[in-house]
Amino acid sequence: MVSQEQRRRQLAREKFLRQQQRRTAARRKARVRNASIASAVSVILVLVVVATTTDALKGDDTKDNANAEVTPSASPSKAPDPCEKPAAGKVKPLSYKKEPAMTIDKSADYTMKLQTTCGTIDIEMPASKAPRTVNSFNFLVGKGYLDHTKCHRLVPQGIFVLQCGDPKGDGTGGPGYTIPDENLKDERLKGNVYPAGTVAMANQYNAQTKEGRDTGGSQFFLVYQDSELPPDYTPFGTISKEGMKVLKKISDAGAQPADPTTGTTAPNATVVINKATVTKS
C-alpha cells in the first residue's frame, strides 16, 4: 500500500516524463514536417516532367506519417494482452484481527508459487531473513487469501515494479493486521537500489515525516528492473529465472494511463493470481 507522499512523488515523476514525451513528439513532428517539405519540392520537380502523376502524389501520406510519429507519444502504447483469462472463482473476503502465531521453521527456506494468468512465478523466501513476513504469507496463502486477486499496479518509469497482494485490487486492501519491517539492512540493497528479481513488502512509511513504520500487510511488489528506492520496504524473496521471464512479458505489455485520483498505473496485461501456494523448500 503506497502512501500519499509516495503517490505525490510518483505523479511528479510521471508528469515530468510526460512533458519530455511531448517535447520529443514535437521534435519528431518538426522533422516529419521538414521532410515533407523537402518531399513536396521533389514532387514539384517531378510534376514538371510527368504531369499525369499529380493526383497520385498529394499530401495524404505526409499527414499519416505525422500522426504515426505523434500518436504513440500522445498516449501510452497498449500492446496486445499476453495473458490468459482468469480461472473461475472469486476473491475470498478474509480479514483477521491480529498477526498469526509463528508456525514456520525460521531456519528453513520456503517457496511461494504464484500461478498467474501470465505464467508461474516462483518466489524463494528464506525465513531466517524475514521470519514474520514469511510466516504471514504462509498463513494467508494457506487460507486462499491471494487466490483470484489481481496485480493492480505496474510502474514502468522511475521504478520498475509489479504490485500484487491486494484483495480489493485498488491499493487499499489488507489482511486486517500489520507486520513489522524486516531485513532492511539486506546486503542486496546497497546504494538505495532494489535489484531486479527482488520481492518486497509495500507499506505506508513516509520518509519525510518518519511515520508509518511496521505497516506491512499483504501487498508486495516484484522488481523486474533495478529500481532506485530507499531501504524502507522489507525484502523477503527472490524471483526465479522463469518467473522473471513472466514478469518481462507483463512489463513489455506496458501500463494504462494513471488513475486521476490515485496516480496508480494498472498493467495492460490481465495479471491475476489464479492460485498461490507456499511450500517448505
Backbone as numpy.savetxt, mean C-alpha at the origin, in Angstrom:
# Nx Ny Nz CAx CAy CAz Cx Cy Cz
-3.41 1.39 12.40 -4.27 2.57 12.40 -3.37 3.82 12.40
-3.54 4.67 11.47 -2.67 5.84 11.36 -3.24 7.02 12.12
-2.34 7.87 12.66 -2.77 9.05 13.40 -3.11 10.18 12.45
-3.78 11.23 13.01 -4.11 12.39 12.19 -2.84 13.07 11.68
-1.81 13.10 12.51 -0.57 13.76 12.09 0.10 12.99 10.95
0.05 11.65 11.06 0.62 10.84 9.97 -0.15 11.05 8.69
-1.49 11.13 8.80 -2.29 11.37 7.61 -2.01 12.74 7.02
-1.81 13.74 7.91 -1.51 15.08 7.42 -0.20 15.09 6.65
0.83 14.43 7.22 2.10 14.40 6.52 2.02 13.64 5.21
1.22 12.55 5.21 1.06 11.77 3.98 0.35 12.60 2.91
-0.70 13.35 3.33 -1.41 14.20 2.39 -0.50 15.28 1.83
0.38 15.81 2.67 1.31 16.84 2.19 2.27 16.28 1.16
2.76 15.05 1.44 3.66 14.42 0.46 2.93 14.18 -0.86
1.69 13.69 -0.75 0.94 13.39 -1.96 0.63 14.66 -2.75
0.33 15.77 -2.03 0.07 17.04 -2.71 1.30 17.51 -3.47
2.47 17.40 -2.83 3.72 17.80 -3.50 3.95 16.96 -4.75
3.71 15.65 -4.63 3.94 14.78 -5.78 2.96 15.07 -6.91
1.71 15.41 -6.54 0.75 15.75 -7.58 1.16 17.02 -8.30
1.71 17.98 -7.56 2.19 19.21 -8.20 3.32 18.90 -9.17
4.21 18.00 -8.75 5.31 17.62 -9.62 4.79 16.93 -10.88
3.75 16.09 -10.70 3.18 15.39 -11.84 2.55 16.37 -12.82
1.85 17.40 -12.26 1.24 18.38 -13.17 2.29 19.17 -13.93
3.39 19.50 -13.25 4.45 20.21 -13.95 5.10 19.36 -15.03
5.29 18.08 -14.71 5.84 17.16 -15.71 4.90 17.04 -16.89
3.58 16.96 -16.60 2.60 16.85 -17.68 2.63 18.08 -18.57
2.79 19.26 -17.94 2.83 20.50 -18.72 4.04 20.53 -19.64
5.18 20.06 -19.10 6.38 20.03 -19.95 6.21 19.06 -21.10
5.58 17.92 -20.82 5.33 16.95 -21.88 4.42 17.52 -22.96
3.38 18.21 -22.48 2.43 18.79 -23.43 3.12 19.83 -24.32
4.04 20.60 -23.70 4.77 21.59 -24.49 5.63 20.92 -25.54
6.26 19.81 -25.14 7.10 19.10 -26.12 6.26 18.56 -27.26
5.07 18.02 -26.88 4.18 17.50 -27.92 3.72 18.61 -28.86
3.39 19.78 -28.27 2.93 20.91 -29.07 4.04 21.38 -30.03
5.26 21.46 -29.52 6.37 21.89 -30.38 6.61 20.89 -31.50
6.49 19.60 -31.13 6.67 18.58 -32.16 5.57 18.67 -33.20
4.35 19.00 -32.74 3.23 19.11 -33.67 3.44 20.28 -34.64
3.99 21.39 -34.10 4.25 22.54 -34.97 5.26 22.18 -36.04
6.31 21.49 -35.60 7.32 21.08 -36.58 6.73 20.14 -37.62
5.84 19.26 -37.12 5.20 18.33 -38.05 4.31 19.08 -39.04
3.61 20.13 -38.54 2.73 20.90 -39.41 3.51 21.59 -40.52
4.71 22.09 -40.17 5.55 22.73 -41.19 5.91 21.74 -42.27
6.25 20.52 -41.83 6.59 19.48 -42.80 5.40 19.14 -43.69
4.21 19.14 -43.05 3.00 18.83 -43.82 2.76 19.88 -44.91
2.99 21.16 -44.56 2.78 22.22 -45.54 3.69 22.02 -46.74
4.93 21.65 -46.47 5.87 21.41 -47.57 5.41 20.26 -48.46
4.88 19.24 -47.79 4.40 18.09 -48.57 3.18 18.49 -49.40
2.31 19.33 -48.82 1.10 19.73 -49.53 1.42 20.48 -50.82
2.51 21.20 -50.82 2.88 21.92 -52.03 3.10 20.94 -53.17
3.63 19.79 -52.83 3.94 18.80 -53.87 2.75 17.88 -54.13
2.07 17.48 -53.04 0.98 16.51 -53.20 -0.28 17.08 -52.54
-1.05 17.86 -53.29 -2.24 18.53 -52.74 -3.34 17.54 -52.39
-3.34 16.39 -52.96 -4.41 15.42 -52.74 -4.36 14.79 -51.35
-3.28 15.02 -50.59 -3.18 14.41 -49.26 -3.69 15.31 -48.16
-4.33 16.47 -48.52 -4.75 17.46 -47.52 -5.63 16.85 -46.44
-6.68 16.16 -46.79 -7.63 15.64 -45.82 -7.00 14.58 -44.92
-6.01 13.89 -45.43 -5.42 12.81 -44.65 -4.42 13.30 -43.62
-3.99 14.56 -43.67 -2.95 15.05 -42.77 -3.44 16.20 -41.91
-4.67 16.08 -41.35 -5.19 17.09 -40.44 -4.62 16.89 -39.03
-4.96 17.82 -38.14 -4.35 17.81 -36.80 -4.97 16.89 -35.80
-5.81 15.93 -36.16 -6.45 15.04 -35.19 -5.42 14.23 -34.41
-4.39 13.75 -35.09 -3.39 12.95 -34.42 -2.64 13.77 -33.38
-2.45 15.06 -33.66 -1.76 15.93 -32.70 -2.54 16.00 -31.40
-3.85 16.17 -31.47 -4.70 16.23 -30.27 -4.65 14.91 -29.52
-4.72 13.81 -30.24 -4.69 12.51 -29.60 -3.37 12.29 -28.89
-2.28 12.69 -29.52 -0.97 12.51 -28.91 -0.85 13.34 -27.65
-1.37 14.56 -27.67 -1.31 15.41 -26.49 -2.08 14.79 -25.34
-3.26 14.26 -25.62 -4.06 13.62 -24.59 -3.36 12.39 -24.04
-2.68 11.66 -24.91 -1.98 10.46 -24.47 -0.89 10.82 -23.49
-0.29 11.99 -23.63 0.76 12.42 -22.71 0.18 12.95 -21.40
-0.91 13.68 -21.48 -1.42 14.38 -20.31 -2.25 13.47 -19.42
-3.06 12.62 -20.00 -4.02 11.84 -19.23 -3.41 11.01 -18.12
-2.30 10.25 -18.35 -1.77 9.46 -17.26 -1.34 10.30 -16.06
-0.87 11.53 -16.29 -0.43 12.37 -15.19 -1.59 13.09 -14.52
-2.68 13.28 -15.27 -3.82 14.00 -14.72 -4.55 13.19 -13.66
-4.53 11.86 -13.78 -5.17 11.00 -12.80 -4.36 9.72 -12.67
-4.35 9.08 -11.49 -3.56 7.88 -11.30 -3.95 6.79 -12.28
-2.95 6.14 -12.85 -3.23 5.06 -13.80 -3.82 3.88 -13.04
-4.71 3.19 -13.70 -5.34 2.03 -13.08 -5.10 0.81 -13.94
-4.24 -0.07 -13.46 -3.93 -1.29 -14.17 -5.05 -2.29 -13.96
-5.15 -3.30 -14.81 -6.17 -4.34 -14.61 -5.98 -5.02 -13.26
-7.08 -5.38 -12.65 -7.02 -6.06 -11.35 -6.35 -7.43 -11.53
-5.21 -7.67 -10.88 -4.50 -8.93 -11.07 -4.96 -10.04 -10.14
-5.95 -9.76 -9.32 -6.34 -10.71 -8.28 -7.69 -11.36 -8.56
-7.94 -12.44 -7.85 -9.17 -13.21 -8.02 -10.30 -12.61 -7.17
-11.50 -13.10 -7.40 -12.63 -12.69 -6.58 -12.50 -13.30 -5.19
-12.95 -12.60 -4.16 -12.85 -13.14 -2.79 -13.67 -14.41 -2.62
-13.22 -15.26 -1.74 -13.96 -16.47 -1.42 -15.24 -16.10 -0.68
-16.21 -16.99 -0.73 -17.47 -16.74 -0.04 -17.25 -16.68 1.46
-17.93 -15.76 2.10 -17.81 -15.63 3.54 -17.84 -14.17 3.97
-18.00 -13.95 5.26 -18.08 -12.59 5.80 -17.10 -12.42 6.95
-16.75 -11.17 7.19 -15.88 -10.85 8.33 -16.64 -11.09 9.63
-15.97 -11.71 10.59 -16.60 -11.95 11.89 -16.51 -10.69 12.75
-17.62 -10.26 13.33 -17.61 -9.06 14.18 -17.10 -9.40 15.59
-15.78 -9.57 15.72 -15.19 -9.99 16.98 -14.55 -8.81 17.72
-14.71 -8.80 19.02 -14.09 -7.77 19.85 -13.84 -8.34 21.24
-12.71 -7.93 21.82 -12.31 -8.48 23.12 -11.93 -7.34 24.07
-12.18 -7.56 25.34 -11.96 -6.50 26.33 -10.51 -6.36 26.74
-9.73 -7.42 26.63 -8.35 -7.35 27.07 -7.46 -8.23 26.21
-6.19 -7.94 26.26 -5.19 -8.70 25.51 -5.22 -10.16 25.97
-5.09 -11.09 25.03 -5.15 -12.51 25.41 -3.97 -12.94 26.27
-4.19 -13.94 27.08 -3.12 -14.49 27.91 -2.04 -15.11 27.02
-0.82 -15.14 27.51 0.29 -15.68 26.75 0.16 -17.20 26.64
0.10 -17.68 25.40 -0.03 -19.12 25.17 1.04 -19.67 24.23
1.81 -18.80 23.59 2.81 -19.28 22.64 4.13 -19.60 23.35
4.98 -20.28 22.64 6.34 -20.57 23.10 7.22 -19.38 22.69
7.67 -18.61 23.66 8.43 -17.40 23.37 9.78 -17.67 22.69
10.24 -18.88 22.76 11.53 -19.21 22.16 11.39 -19.78 20.75
10.16 -19.92 20.29 9.91 -20.55 18.99 9.66 -19.53 17.90
9.71 -20.00 16.67 9.34 -19.18 15.51 7.97 -19.64 15.03
7.19 -18.69 14.54 5.86 -18.99 14.03 5.73 -18.44 12.61
4.81 -19.03 11.86 4.54 -18.58 10.49 3.07 -18.22 10.37
2.82 -16.98 9.96 1.45 -16.57 9.65 1.27 -16.63 8.14
0.34 -17.45 7.71 0.07 -17.63 6.28 -1.20 -16.87 5.92
-1.06 -15.92 5.01 -2.21 -15.16 4.52 -2.56 -15.67 3.12
-3.66 -16.37 3.03 -4.13 -16.85 1.73 -5.04 -15.77 1.15
-4.48 -14.97 0.25 -5.21 -13.82 -0.27 -5.73 -14.09 -1.68
-6.56 -13.17 -2.13 -7.09 -13.26 -3.49 -6.00 -13.05 -4.54
-4.83 -12.56 -4.10 -3.74 -12.28 -5.03 -2.63 -13.31 -4.94
-2.73 -14.23 -4.00 -1.70 -15.24 -3.79 -1.40 -15.38 -2.31
-0.58 -16.35 -1.97 -0.26 -16.63 -0.57 0.96 -15.84 -0.10
0.82 -15.21 1.05 1.91 -14.45 1.66 2.25 -15.09 2.99
3.45 -15.66 3.08 3.92 -16.25 4.33 4.75 -15.23 5.09
4.51 -15.12 6.39 5.23 -14.18 7.24 5.89 -14.95 8.38
7.21 -14.91 8.43 7.95 -15.57 9.50 7.97 -14.65 10.71
7.55 -15.18 11.89 7.44 -14.37 13.10 8.24 -15.01 14.24
9.44 -14.52 14.52 10.21 -15.02 15.67 9.62 -14.47 16.97
9.06 -15.32 17.78 8.36 -14.88 18.98 9.29 -14.20 19.98
10.57 -14.54 19.96 11.49 -13.96 20.93 11.64 -12.45 20.76
11.41 -11.93 19.55 11.59 -10.51 19.29 10.35 -9.68 19.63
9.19 -10.25 19.44 7.95 -9.52 19.72 6.90 -10.51 20.24
7.12 -11.06 21.43 6.25 -12.13 21.93 4.79 -11.76 22.08
4.50 -10.55 22.56 3.09 -10.20 22.78 2.39 -9.93 21.44
3.12 -9.41 20.47 2.54 -9.21 19.14 2.24 -10.54 18.48
3.20 -11.45 18.52 3.01 -12.77 17.91 1.89 -13.52 18.63
1.87 -13.43 19.95 0.82 -14.10 20.72 -0.57 -13.55 20.36
-0.65 -12.23 20.15 -1.93 -11.61 19.79 -2.42 -12.13 18.44
-1.52 -12.19 17.46 -1.94 -12.68 16.15 -2.28 -14.17 16.20
-1.55 -14.92 17.00 -1.88 -16.34 17.15 -3.30 -16.50 17.69
-3.66 -15.65 18.64 -5.01 -15.68 19.22 -6.06 -15.25 18.20
-5.85 -14.07 17.58 -6.85 -13.52 16.66 -7.06 -14.42 15.45
-5.97 -14.87 14.88 -6.07 -15.72 13.70 -6.79 -17.03 14.04
-6.53 -17.55 15.23 -7.22 -18.77 15.66 -8.72 -18.60 15.78
-9.15 -17.36 16.00 -10.59 -17.06 16.08 -11.19 -16.72 14.72
-10.35 -16.69 13.67 -10.86 -16.34 12.34 -11.00 -14.85 12.14
-10.30 -14.06 12.95 -10.45 -12.61 12.95 -10.08 -11.97 11.61
-9.03 -12.47 10.96 -8.56 -11.88 9.70 -9.26 -12.44 8.46
-9.99 -13.51 8.62 -10.63 -14.15 7.47 -11.64 -13.20 6.80
-11.51 -13.07 5.49 -12.40 -12.25 4.64 -12.20 -10.74 4.82
-11.15 -10.35 5.54 -10.87 -8.92 5.66 -10.07 -8.45 4.44
-10.24 -7.20 4.08 -9.50 -6.67 2.94 -8.32 -5.83 3.41
-7.29 -5.82 2.59 -6.17 -4.91 2.84 -6.58 -3.56 2.26
-6.81 -2.60 3.13 -7.53 -1.39 2.75 -6.66 -0.26 2.26
-5.34 -0.36 2.41 -4.49 0.79 2.09 -3.22 0.36 1.37
-2.91 1.06 0.28 -1.64 0.87 -0.42 -1.02 2.25 -0.59
0.18 2.41 -0.05 0.88 3.69 -0.17 2.00 3.52 -1.21
1.90 4.20 -2.36 2.88 4.03 -3.44 3.89 5.15 -3.54
3.85 6.11 -2.62 4.75 7.26 -2.69 5.22 7.64 -1.29
6.48 8.02 -1.17 7.02 8.39 0.13 7.40 7.17 0.94
6.42 6.37 1.32 6.64 5.05 1.88 5.92 4.05 0.98
6.28 2.78 1.12 5.76 1.79 0.17 5.25 0.59 0.95
3.98 0.67 1.33 3.42 -0.36 2.21 2.00 -0.73 1.79
1.66 -1.97 2.13 0.28 -2.46 2.02 -0.20 -2.69 3.43
-1.33 -2.08 3.80 -1.83 -2.18 5.18 -3.06 -3.08 5.23
-3.06 -3.97 6.20 -4.13 -4.96 6.35 -4.51 -5.06 7.83
-5.42 -5.99 8.11 -5.75 -6.30 9.50 -6.90 -5.53 10.11
-7.63 -4.78 9.29 -8.76 -4.01 9.81 -10.07 -4.67 9.39
-10.85 -5.22 10.32 -12.11 -5.87 9.95 -13.13 -4.91 9.36
-13.00 -3.61 9.67 -13.91 -2.62 9.11 -13.49 -2.20 7.71
-12.24 -2.35 7.38 -11.76 -2.04 6.04 -11.61 -0.56 5.75
-11.58 0.28 6.79 -11.46 1.72 6.56 -10.38 2.38 7.40
-9.60 1.58 8.11 -8.53 2.11 8.92 -8.90 2.43 10.35
-10.13 2.14 10.75 -10.59 2.48 12.10 -10.85 1.26 12.97
-10.72 0.07 12.43 -11.08 -1.14 13.17 -9.96 -1.67 14.04
-10.34 -2.46 15.04 -9.37 -3.07 15.93 -10.03 -4.16 16.75
-9.23 -4.92 17.52 -9.76 -6.07 18.26 -10.41 -5.72 19.59
-10.38 -4.42 19.98 -10.97 -4.03 21.26 -9.93 -3.85 22.35
-8.72 -4.33 22.12 -7.64 -4.16 23.08 -6.40 -3.67 22.33
-5.41 -3.22 23.07 -4.15 -2.78 22.46 -3.00 -3.58 23.05
-1.89 -3.60 22.32 -0.70 -4.31 22.77 0.48 -3.32 22.77
1.49 -3.58 23.57 2.61 -2.65 23.66 3.53 -2.70 22.45
4.25 -1.62 22.23 5.28 -1.60 21.20 6.41 -2.55 21.62
6.97 -3.22 20.62 8.06 -4.16 20.89 9.11 -4.06 19.79
10.31 -4.47 20.13 11.37 -4.67 19.14 11.72 -3.41 18.35
11.56 -2.23 18.96 11.81 -0.98 18.24 13.30 -0.71 18.02
14.14 -1.49 18.65 15.58 -1.34 18.45 16.14 -2.45 17.56
15.27 -3.04 16.79 15.70 -4.10 15.86 16.80 -3.57 14.94
17.84 -4.36 14.78 18.99 -3.93 13.98 18.64 -3.66 12.52
17.53 -4.19 12.05 17.12 -3.96 10.66 16.65 -2.53 10.42
16.33 -1.81 11.48 15.74 -0.48 11.34 16.78 0.64 11.36
18.03 0.32 11.13 19.08 1.34 11.14 18.82 2.38 10.06
19.10 3.65 10.41 18.92 4.71 9.43 17.48 5.11 9.22
16.60 4.76 10.19 15.17 5.09 10.05 14.58 4.57 8.75
14.94 3.34 8.43 14.40 2.70 7.22 13.85 1.33 7.59
12.60 1.09 7.18 12.01 -0.24 7.28 12.28 -0.93 5.94
13.16 -1.92 5.92 13.53 -2.54 4.64 12.41 -3.36 4.03
12.48 -3.51 2.72 11.50 -4.33 2.01 11.44 -5.71 2.63
10.23 -6.23 2.77 10.05 -7.55 3.36 9.69 -7.52 4.83
9.73 -6.32 5.45 9.40 -6.19 6.86 7.88 -6.13 7.05
7.41 -6.73 8.12 6.00 -6.61 8.52 5.98 -5.96 9.90
5.21 -4.88 10.05 5.21 -4.13 11.30 3.79 -3.71 11.66
3.62 -3.34 12.93 2.32 -2.95 13.43 2.03 -1.48 13.14
0.80 -1.20 12.77 0.32 0.18 12.70 -0.09 0.59 14.12
-0.03 1.88 14.40 -0.45 2.36 15.72 -0.86 3.82 15.64
-1.12 4.44 16.78 -1.58 5.82 16.81 -0.53 6.76 17.39
0.73 6.36 17.33 1.78 7.19 17.94 1.98 8.48 17.16
2.07 9.59 17.89 2.33 10.91 17.32 3.72 11.34 17.76
4.65 11.39 16.82 6.04 11.69 17.14 6.21 13.10 17.68
5.35 14.03 17.28 5.48 15.42 17.73 5.03 15.60 19.17
3.91 14.98 19.52 3.39 15.12 20.87 3.90 14.03 21.81
4.55 13.02 21.23 5.06 11.87 22.01 3.92 11.11 22.68
2.75 11.16 22.07 1.60 10.45 22.61 1.18 9.32 21.68
0.58 8.29 22.26 0.07 7.20 21.45 0.94 5.96 21.43
1.88 5.86 22.38 2.67 4.64 22.48 1.77 3.47 22.91
2.21 2.26 22.53 1.53 1.04 22.96 0.07 1.01 22.54
-0.18 1.40 21.29 -1.56 1.43 20.79 -1.75 0.48 19.60
-0.89 -0.50 19.48 -1.08 -1.49 18.42 -2.34 -2.30 18.65
-2.98 -2.72 17.58 -4.20 -3.52 17.69 -4.09 -4.75 16.79
-4.77 -4.68 15.66 -4.71 -5.78 14.70 -4.18 -5.35 13.35
-4.07 -4.03 13.12 -3.63 -3.56 11.81 -2.11 -3.62 11.69
-1.66 -4.07 10.53 -0.24 -4.22 10.28 0.05 -3.83 8.84
1.31 -3.54 8.56 1.66 -3.18 7.19 2.83 -4.00 6.69
2.78 -4.30 5.41 3.80 -5.09 4.73 4.60 -4.16 3.82
5.89 -4.10 4.03 6.76 -3.18 3.29 7.24 -3.87 2.01
6.86 -3.32 0.85 7.26 -3.94 -0.42 8.46 -3.24 -1.05
8.89 -2.13 -0.49 10.07 -1.41 -0.95 10.61 -0.62 0.25
11.94 -0.54 0.34 12.53 0.18 1.47 11.80 1.49 1.72
11.41 1.72 2.98 10.60 2.89 3.32 11.20 3.63 4.49
11.35 4.94 4.32 11.92 5.77 5.38 10.85 6.07 6.42
11.04 5.50 7.60 10.11 5.68 8.71 10.90 5.65 10.01
10.52 6.45 10.99 11.19 6.35 12.29 10.84 5.02 12.95
11.68 4.50 13.82 11.43 3.20 14.45 10.37 3.28 15.54
9.15 3.56 15.14 8.03 3.70 16.08 6.99 2.60 15.91
7.23 1.66 15.01 6.22 0.65 14.68 6.83 -0.74 14.84
6.24 -1.54 15.68 6.78 -2.85 16.03 7.04 -3.72 14.80
8.31 -4.03 14.50 8.60 -4.98 13.43 8.52 -6.40 14.01
7.65 -7.22 13.47 7.46 -8.53 14.07 7.57 -9.68 13.09
7.73 -9.40 11.80 7.78 -10.48 10.84 8.55 -10.15 9.57
8.84 -11.19 8.81 9.54 -11.05 7.53 8.79 -11.84 6.47
8.58 -11.22 5.33 7.81 -11.83 4.24 8.68 -12.79 3.44
8.12 -13.91 3.05 8.85 -14.88 2.24 9.08 -14.36 0.82
9.99 -14.99 0.09 10.29 -14.58 -1.28 9.06 -14.67 -2.17
8.30 -15.75 -2.02 7.08 -15.89 -2.82 6.06 -14.83 -2.42
6.02 -14.51 -1.14 5.12 -13.48 -0.68 5.47 -12.12 -1.25
6.77 -11.86 -1.42 7.20 -10.59 -2.01 6.76 -10.50 -3.47
6.72 -11.62 -4.16 6.24 -11.62 -5.54 4.76 -11.24 -5.59
4.00 -11.73 -4.62 2.58 -11.38 -4.54 2.43 -9.88 -4.27
3.25 -9.36 -3.34 3.20 -7.94 -3.03 3.54 -7.08 -4.24
4.51 -7.53 -5.02 4.89 -6.77 -6.22 3.73 -6.70 -7.20
3.02 -7.82 -7.34 1.85 -7.84 -8.22 0.80 -6.84 -7.76
0.62 -6.76 -6.45 -0.36 -5.83 -5.89 0.09 -4.39 -6.09
1.36 -4.12 -5.80 1.86 -2.74 -5.91 1.92 -2.28 -7.35
2.23 -3.20 -8.26 2.28 -2.84 -9.68 0.92 -2.39 -10.21
-0.15 -2.87 -9.59 -1.49 -2.48 -10.02 -1.83 -1.05 -9.58
-1.04 -0.49 -8.67 -1.23 0.91 -8.28 -2.31 1.11 -7.24
-2.53 2.39 -6.92 -3.49 2.77 -5.89 -4.55 3.70 -6.45
-5.69 3.73 -5.79 -6.78 4.62 -6.17 -6.49 6.03 -5.65
-7.21 7.04 -6.16 -7.04 8.39 -5.63 -7.32 8.43 -4.13
-6.68 9.35 -3.44 -6.83 9.44 -1.99 -8.25 9.80 -1.59
-8.74 9.14 -0.54 -10.04 9.49 0.02 -9.96 10.92 0.54
-10.90 11.80 0.16 -10.81 13.21 0.55 -10.93 13.45 2.04
-11.51 12.53 2.79 -11.69 12.74 4.23 -10.57 12.12 5.06
-10.01 11.00 4.60 -8.99 10.31 5.39 -7.60 10.37 4.77
-7.54 10.63 3.47 -6.25 10.63 2.79 -5.76 9.24 2.44
-6.56 8.23 2.74 -6.16 6.85 2.48 -6.24 6.53 0.99
-5.23 5.84 0.49 -5.23 5.39 -0.90 -5.39 3.86 -0.92
-6.52 3.40 -1.40 -6.80 1.97 -1.46 -6.11 1.35 -2.66
-5.74 0.08 -2.59 -5.12 -0.57 -3.75 -6.12 -0.76 -4.88
-5.64 -0.66 -6.11 -6.49 -0.99 -7.25 -6.82 -2.47 -7.26
-5.87 -3.29 -6.83 -6.10 -4.72 -6.76 -7.09 -5.05 -5.66
-7.87 -6.10 -5.87 -8.81 -6.57 -4.86 -8.06 -7.50 -3.91
-7.54 -6.94 -2.82 -6.71 -7.71 -1.88 -7.55 -8.09 -0.67
-7.95 -9.33 -0.62 -8.76 -9.84 0.50 -8.07 -11.07 1.07
-7.97 -11.13 2.39 -7.43 -12.31 3.05 -8.56 -13.34 3.18
-8.55 -14.33 2.30 -9.59 -15.35 2.36 -9.48 -16.18 3.64
-8.24 -16.51 3.99 -8.01 -17.35 5.17 -6.62 -17.06 5.73
-6.52 -16.95 7.03 -5.23 -16.75 7.70 -5.02 -17.88 8.70
-3.78 -18.34 8.81 -3.43 -19.37 9.79 -2.09 -19.01 10.41
-1.90 -19.46 11.65 -0.60 -19.31 12.31 -0.18 -20.69 12.80
1.05 -21.07 12.45 1.58 -22.37 12.86 2.96 -22.19 13.46
3.33 -23.08 14.35 4.66 -23.07 14.94 5.64 -23.65 13.94
6.70 -22.92 13.67 7.66 -23.36 12.63 8.52 -24.53 13.13
